[in-house]
């Protein structure tokens, strides 16, 4: 579980278990086995049974191996796309998790490791060969200020900034649970509407007595049932996220950032996966201006990066090529969301 929460994929965990001679199935364990186990409510002692087309949870049926808090944390991690680090030996810590976008065009930023520049496998990829790029070109369009940058200065600035508890407290002044409560209310309202529509449809079908129900009725009923199942999953995920938000605190988090900083810069795989999780847990959005907000009158080697915390507080950092953030500025109001074009909605 700790490996999973630290950002390792199911395949990574299965491979580690295989090397250690550990088995969870009669045959060789796969990543899919790990994911199924982590989503099984038996971990908290609940048996899920189906009878008469309905699913029931028998709470306390088994001895629990996880607490409710641990279960919520595990389900939150499972529901968030992009949290797993992938197969790259140098996982990117700010891209691939769906929160980092170009400030000029709104497209997702992507990370690129130029492994072909390695002289041999014993060498580590230098900073200049780990790149941060706007994803507009990949989507067949053009960014007004396209520029490929080394991602290393942004990583250094971010790790340094978050290693100071004063900065973390400033980012956490809002209420990170409010957006989740709003989302939960909307999902529950939609679920109630779907249930009411399905009930009316079933009444209409029963009123036909022995006549065959029109095919359109049956098709609509299946659509509503499918939507109800989707909404139930989304509601459960949001409830887990709310539970995790209620337990979150910045106290001691600066120590976690500091403990990882040097290892992140040394390109240690596990440390970068853990930092990736911290970034995803701390920030709702990272907006990158590769040539600063005002490209025409800014230093050539400077970038501006807008950090938007989960609680809605925003901070603008000006970062030089060495990763020093030279012009931090607290925003007075939450930043305007940089939304991606419809064609670039998926994290890169």
PEVENFEN-V461363 format. One record per residue. RES is the residue in three letters. PSI is psi in whole degrees, 0 to 359 (* if undefined). BURIAL is b if it has 16 or more other ideal C-beta (glycine too) atoms within 10 Angstrom, else e. D_CENTER is the distance of its C-alpha to the mean C-alpha in whole Angstrom. Layout:
res = [RES;RES]
psi = [PSI;PSI]
burial = [BURIAL;BURIAL]
d_center = [D_CENTER;D_CENTER]
This chain:
res = [UNK;UNK;UNK;UNK;UNK;UNK;UNK;UNK;UNK;UNK;UNK;UNK;UNK;UNK;UNK;UNK;UNK;UNK;UNK;UNK;UNK;UNK;UNK;UNK;UNK;UNK;UNK;UNK;UNK;UNK;UNK;UNK;UNK;UNK;UNK;UNK;UNK;UNK;UNK;UNK;UNK;UNK;UNK;UNK;UNK;UNK;UNK;UNK;UNK;UNK;UNK;UNK;UNK;UNK;UNK;UNK;UNK;UNK;UNK;UNK;UNK;UNK;UNK;UNK;UNK;UNK;UNK;UNK;UNK;UNK;UNK;UNK;UNK;UNK;UNK;UNK;UNK;UNK;UNK;UNK;UNK;UNK;UNK;UNK;UNK;UNK;UNK;UNK;UNK;UNK;UNK;UNK;UNK;UNK;UNK;UNK;UNK;UNK;UNK;UNK;UNK;UNK;UNK;UNK;UNK;UNK;UNK;UNK;UNK;UNK;UNK;UNK;UNK;UNK;UNK;UNK;UNK;UNK;UNK;UNK;UNK;UNK;UNK;UNK;UNK;UNK;UNK;UNK;UNK;UNK;UNK;UNK;UNK;UNK;UNK;UNK;UNK;UNK;UNK;UNK;UNK;UNK;UNK;UNK;UNK;UNK;UNK;UNK;UNK;UNK;UNK;UNK;UNK;UNK;UNK;UNK;UNK;UNK;UNK;UNK;UNK;UNK;UNK;UNK;UNK;UNK;UNK;UNK;UNK;UNK;UNK;UNK;UNK;UNK;UNK;UNK;UNK;UNK;UNK;UNK;UNK;UNK;UNK;UNK;UNK;UNK;UNK;UNK;UNK;UNK;UNK;UNK;UNK;UNK;UNK;UNK;UNK;UNK;UNK;UNK;UNK;UNK;UNK;UNK;UNK;UNK;UNK;UNK;UNK;UNK;UNK;UNK;UNK;UNK;UNK;UNK;UNK;UNK;UNK;UNK;UNK;UNK;UNK;UNK;UNK;UNK;UNK;UNK;UNK;UNK;UNK;UNK;UNK;UNK;UNK;UNK;UNK;UNK;UNK;UNK;UNK;UNK;UNK;UNK;UNK;UNK;UNK;UNK;UNK;UNK;UNK;UNK;UNK;UNK;UNK;UNK;UNK;UNK;UNK;UNK;UNK;UNK;UNK;UNK;UNK;UNK;UNK;UNK;UNK;UNK;UNK;UNK;UNK;UNK;UNK;UNK;UNK;UNK;UNK;UNK;UNK;UNK;UNK;UNK;UNK;UNK;UNK;UNK;UNK;UNK;UNK;UNK;UNK;UNK;UNK;UNK;UNK;UNK;UNK;UNK;UNK;UNK;UNK;UNK;UNK;UNK;UNK;UNK;UNK;UNK;UNK;UNK;UNK;UNK;UNK;UNK;UNK;UNK;UNK;UNK;UNK;UNK;UNK;UNK;UNK;UNK;UNK;UNK;UNK;UNK;UNK;UNK;UNK;UNK;UNK;UNK;UNK;UNK;UNK;UNK;UNK;UNK;UNK;UNK;UNK;UNK;UNK;UNK]
psi = [319;322;318;315;335;357;0;145;166;323;320;315;317;319;319;318;320;317;330;2;22;144;141;352;170;326;202;133;143;167;325;327;320;314;319;320;316;342;5;120;352;338;332;19;12;131;128;122;153;130;132;31;1;151;135;142;121;93;137;13;322;160;132;140;348;150;167;321;317;322;315;318;320;318;326;315;322;330;349;116;147;0;336;143;352;192;351;140;343;78;138;144;348;350;161;0;11;16;349;123;160;132;343;323;348;357;153;144;146;155;142;128;120;76;337;346;352;133;320;171;342;341;156;150;125;162;319;343;9;108;156;122;149;140;6;316;324;337;9;21;185;134;141;336;66;134;127;131;153;134;346;315;323;318;316;314;317;313;321;315;316;355;359;118;333;318;319;320;321;323;338;20;341;193;101;347;342;312;325;320;321;314;318;318;319;318;318;322;318;323;320;318;316;320;319;319;319;322;316;319;319;321;318;322;321;330;346;356;240;359;149;133;140;146;327;325;313;320;317;322;317;320;317;320;320;318;322;318;318;315;322;319;315;322;315;318;317;323;321;319;323;317;319;321;325;333;351;146;150;348;124;350;328;324;324;317;315;319;333;337;304;322;326;314;333;4;34;126;306;321;322;325;318;319;323;319;318;318;313;327;334;322;139;334;141;121;122;127;96;336;27;168;326;84;332;333;32;157;144;331;13;150;151;134;123;120;126;114;168;338;5;1;137;148;130;129;135;126;131;180;345;357;11;129;110;353;64;139;125;126;143;332;156;143;151;132;133;103;145;152;157;328;353;39;345;141;143;*]
burial = [b;e;b;b;b;b;b;b;b;b;b;b;b;b;b;e;b;e;e;e;e;e;e;e;e;e;e;e;b;b;b;e;b;b;b;e;b;b;e;e;b;e;b;b;b;b;e;e;e;e;e;e;e;e;e;e;e;e;e;e;e;e;e;b;e;b;e;e;e;e;b;b;b;b;b;b;b;b;b;b;e;b;b;b;b;e;e;e;e;b;b;b;b;b;b;b;b;b;b;b;b;b;b;b;b;b;b;b;b;b;b;e;b;e;e;e;e;e;e;e;e;e;e;e;b;e;b;e;b;b;b;b;b;b;b;b;e;e;b;e;e;e;b;e;e;e;b;e;b;b;b;b;b;b;b;b;b;b;b;b;b;b;b;e;b;e;b;b;e;e;b;b;e;e;e;b;b;e;b;b;e;e;b;b;e;e;b;e;e;b;b;e;e;b;e;e;b;b;e;e;b;e;e;e;b;e;e;e;e;e;e;e;e;e;e;e;e;e;e;e;b;e;e;b;e;e;b;b;e;e;b;e;e;b;b;e;b;b;b;b;b;b;b;b;b;e;e;e;e;b;e;e;b;b;e;e;b;e;e;b;b;e;b;b;b;e;b;b;b;b;b;b;b;b;b;b;b;b;b;b;b;b;b;b;b;b;b;b;b;b;b;b;e;e;b;e;e;e;e;e;e;b;b;b;b;b;b;b;b;b;b;b;b;b;b;b;b;b;b;e;e;e;b;e;b;e;e;e;e;e;e;e;e;e;b;e;e;b;e;b;e;e;e;b;e;e;b;b]
d_center = [17;17;16;13;12;13;10;13;14;16;18;18;19;22;23;24;25;28;29;29;31;29;29;27;29;33;32;29;25;23;19;19;21;19;16;19;20;17;17;21;22;25;23;24;27;27;29;27;31;31;35;36;33;31;29;30;28;31;29;31;32;31;31;27;26;23;23;21;19;18;17;15;13;13;12;9;8;9;8;4;5;5;5;9;11;13;17;18;20;18;14;13;11;10;10;9;5;6;8;11;14;18;20;23;21;18;17;14;15;15;16;19;21;25;26;29;30;30;34;33;31;32;31;27;26;27;25;26;25;21;21;18;19;19;18;21;24;22;22;25;26;26;25;28;27;25;25;24;23;23;19;21;22;19;18;21;21;17;18;22;21;18;21;23;23;25;22;19;22;22;18;18;21;20;19;15;16;18;15;14;18;19;16;18;21;21;19;22;25;24;24;28;29;28;30;33;33;33;36;38;38;39;42;43;43;45;47;48;50;51;50;47;44;43;40;38;38;37;34;33;33;31;28;28;28;25;23;24;22;19;19;20;17;15;17;16;13;13;16;14;11;15;16;14;14;18;18;16;19;19;22;22;18;21;22;19;18;22;22;19;21;24;22;19;22;24;21;21;18;17;17;15;12;13;13;9;8;10;9;5;8;10;10;9;11;13;16;18;22;23;26;26;26;30;30;34;35;32;33;32;30;28;24;23;19;18;15;14;13;12;15;16;18;19;20;22;22;25;24;27;27;28;25;26;25;28;28;25;26;25;24;26;24;20;20;20;17;17;16;16;19;19;19;16;14;12;10;12]
